Amino acid sequence: MESVAYTWFNRLIATRFMEVNDYLPSHIRVLSSESGKMEPDLVTTPFDVDLTFTDKEKQDIVQLKNENHLDECFRLLFIKQCNALNEILPTLFEKTADYTELLLNISVIDKEGVVSHLVNDIAEDDFNIEKGGQVEIIGWLYQYYNTEPKNEAFAKNGKITKEEIPAVTQLFTPDWIVRYMVENSLGRLWIEGHPNDLLKSKWKYYLDEAEQEPKVQERLDEIHKEYAKLNLEDIHFIDFKAMRLIRKKQGKN
């Protein structure tokens, strides 16, 4: 149940980000409406969306709409949309087992439901990259989702189990930390071999080297000459944290 809940939570957040920024292939909102009404545009105009329906599905959609079963209609359409997004975002919208779809029980008309809270409680501008929002919000929501299991894992006595590892280790890294790390690793390596004041001026978190003693500076100058021979394609990074986890799984030190 926890795995299924996380799968749909992840998809809801991603879909919300995509619809606000008009990234969906059909350009039709899935969780909300351009006009502000409760019924999502996906439910209002289901056959305007670039989705493939069987004759049975078309009949079911028409019947559900006529009988005002909006939640059932929405769930059918939302699953279809997620499965269609698998073609362009297979990692995020991975193919799921049948039970995952059967356990989807969200509502668009329940004002206390997750969809309503997502659409109404979080300002659209927080998602909209043209108005200060950014994809970083997905990471913040992901970390908040894992707050309780993380706290429970740290509070108990004993070793962290393999089921608890994601909540404990997969914490969201804010954008500024990523920029700091990249500017002072790849950025430093490149700049030291390919001086470029214009490029460096655009880096907010870059730290210039401290003044060195003559012998040390002489050695650094030799290293910088080696860096000058590098092409960007020659530079590779290793995720040591991921390597340690892999080696631990393999029973290696």
N, C-alpha and C positions, 0 to 999 in steps of 0.2 A: 504493500500500500504506500509506503514511504517513497519507494522508487517511482511509482506511478504518479504520485502527487508532485514530486520534483520535476518529472518529465513535463507535465502540463503547466506547472508554474513557469518553467523555463520558456516554454513555447508562448505562453501568454505575454510575458514580458517582451520577448523578441518581436512578437507580432505587433504589440502596442508601439514599440519603437519604430517599426517599419511603416505602420500605417500613418503615424504622425508625420514622418519624414517623406511620405509618398514613395516608399521603396517597394511596395507590393507590385507585382507584375500587372495586376488588373487595375491598380490605382483606385480601388474601391475599399473603403474602410471595413474591417472585419469585426472589431470590438465596439466601435462607436459610430456616430453619424456626423457627417459634415454639418448637418442642420441642427445638431444638438439634441435630437430626439432619443428616447431610450432604445428604440429598436435599431440595431446596427444596420448600416447600409448593405452589408452582405445579405442580411435577411430580407431587406426591402426589395432589392433587385438581384436575386441570386443568379439569374440566368444572364446577367450582364458581366458576370465574373468569368474569367478565362479558365473555367474548370470543365472537366468532362464528366457528364452524368449519364447513367444508364436510364432507360425508360422507366424502370421501377423507381429509381431515385427521384426522377422528375415528378412522377405521380405522388410520391411521398411528400416532397417539398410543397407541392401545390395543396395537397390535403392538409398538411400541418399548418400552412398559412391560413387556409380557409377556416380551419377549426380553431384558429388563434393559439395554437400550441407553439409559441415563439421559442421557448427554451429548447424543445425537442428539435425544432427546425434549425436553430442556431448550432446545436451540438453536431448535427449531421453535416452542416456546411463548414463548420470550423475544422472538423476532422478531415473533410475533403481538401480544404485549403492547406492544412498542415502537410498532408500527404503529397500535395502538388508541389509544395515548397521543398520537399525532399530532393527534387531534381536539381535545384539550384543551390540549396544549402543542406547537403546530405548529412553533415556532422551535427548541425543544430536540430534539424528536423529528420532525425534518423527514423528508419522504418520501425514500427512498433508491433508488438504482439496484439492479437485480437482483444485480450483481456484489458490491455491498456486503454483501448477505446471504450470498452464496456464500462470501465470504472470512471469515465469522464462524466461528472455530474455537476457541471457549472451552469449558472443561470445568468441571463442578461436582464431579467426583469426584477430580480431580487435586489433591493437597494442595500442589503447587507452582504451581498455576494461579492466574491473576489473580483469579478469583472467590473461591477459598479464602483468598488473602491479604487480599482486601478485606473478607471477612466475619470472618476470625479474627484478623488482625493489627492491625486498627484497632478500638478499643473502641467498642461501640455508643453509649456515652454521648457520644462525640465527634460523633455524628450527631444524637443525640436532643436536641431543643430544650428538652425539659422537664427535662433533667439536665445542662444546661450546654453541650450541643452546639449547633451553629448551621449555617446554610446556608453560612457562611464557609468551611467545610471543603472545599466543592467548589472554591472559588477557590484554596485552598492546594494541593490536589492537581493542579489545572490548571497552576499555576505550576511545580510540581515536574516535571510531565510535560514541560514546555518547557525545563527547565534545560539539557539537553545541546545542543539546537539553538541556544539563546540563546548559550551559551558558545562554540560553534563559530563563530557569526556574528561575535562580538566579537573572537575570536582571530585571524581571518584578516586578510590585507591586502586592501584594496579596498573597494568600495562594498557596502552591504547590498542584496541582491537582493529583488525583490518577494515571492519565496517565503519569505524569512527575516523579513520585516516583522512577521508575527503573533507569532513567538517573541520578537522583540526589543522590540516596543512594547506588546503586550497583556499587561502584567503585572498581577497581582492586587493590588487595593487593599484593605488591611485595613479592617475595620469602623470602627476609631477614626479613621482618616484621613478616611473619608467623613463621619463625624459632625462632625469638626472643620471640614471644608470647608463643610458645609451650615449648621452653627450660626453660622459667621462670614461667611456670604454671605446666603443667604435668611433665616436667623434674625436677623442683624443688621439687614437691610433692614426686616424686619417689626417687630421690637422698637423700632427707632428711630422708627417712625411709629405704633406701637400698643403703648405701654409695658405690660408684663405681667410683674410680678416672679415670679408663680407659674410661668409658662411658662419664664422664664429660669432659674429655680432647678433645673429638670430637665435643663439642658444642662451637660454635664461639661466641654466643651472651649471654651465661649464665652469670649472675651476682651473685657473692658470697654474702652472707649476711654480713652486716656490723657488727662489733664487738658490743656485747650487754653487758649491765650491768648484774652482777651475777644473780639477781632475775629474770630478763627477760630471760636470757639464760637457767635458771633452768626450767622455764615454757616451753620454746621452746623445750628443751630436752624431756619433757613429751609428747609434741605433736608429736615429731619425733618418739617416741616409738609406738604411735598409728598408725602412717604412716607405720611403719615396719610390721604391721599386714595386710596391704592391698595387694591384688592381683591386677594386671593391670585391670582385668575384673571388679573389684569393682569400678573403677573410671569412673565417668560420667561428661560430660560437658553440660552446658546450653548456648545457643546462646541468650543472653538477648535482642540483637537488634531485632532478629526475633520474640521473644516473645512480645516485645512492639508493633511491627507492627500488630501481630495477635490480641492482645488485643484491639488495636485501631480500627481495623476492626470490632471487636465484640462490640464496643461501651463502652469498659471498660477503667478505668484510669490506 
